[in-house]
Amino acid sequence: MQLDMASTLLDHARELLNEPKASPRELRFVATRLMEALADTSRVAQSRGQRLTVTDDPPDPPDGSCEMSRPAG
């Protein structure tokens, strides 16, 4: 939900920034909302990052093969 709200806010900010007659008050308002959305998305990213398993093993290649199973040479 927070990411969807941030996306909607970005669309609104783009429109406002393209409006030559946008007032300083409107710009300040959208900047404040953008800061809040950025803080929310940062929390989401940190939370998701903490749930990832940390291992010392390198990831498998995208084709599913394993480096150690390939013949040397």
N, C-alpha and C positions, 0 to 999 in steps of 0.2 A: 504494500500500500504506500509506503514512504517513497519508494522508487517511482511509482506511478505519479505521485503528487509532484515529485521533483521534475519529472518529464513535462508535466503540464505547466509547471512554473517556468521552465526553460522556454517553452513555446510563448508564453505570455511575455517573458523578458525580451525575447527576440522581437516581438511585435512592438513593444514599447520603445526599445532602442532604435527601431527603424522609424519611429514617429518623431519628426523634427520639433513638434510642439509639446513634447513630453515635459512636464514641469519637474523642477528639482524635487518636489515632494513625492511625485510619482516614482521618480528614479530611486530616491532614498527608500521608499516603501519596497520596491521590487528588489533592491539590493539587500535589504534586511531579510526578506523572505528567501532569497537565494542563499544567504549565509545559513539560515535555519535548515534549508534543504540540504546544503552541503554537509552540515554537521550530522543530519540524519543519515545520509548516504554513507558518510564516513563510519558511523556507528554500525550500520548494516555490514559494510565491508569488513570491519574489524571483527565483528561477531562471526561472520562466515569464515574468515581466515582462522579464527581460533578453533573452529570445528574441524579444520582440515587435519589429517594425520601427517605428522612430520616424520620422515624416514631419512636414513642416510643413503638409501639405495637410489640410483638415478632412475628416472622414469623410463618405461619401455618405449622403444621406437614406435611411431604411429602405425607401422605396418604389422605390428604384433610380433615381429621377430625379436630374438634376443641376441645381443652382441656376443655373449659368451658361447653361443651355440654355433656360431659361424666358424668355418675352417680357417686356420691361419694360413697366410701365404700370399 
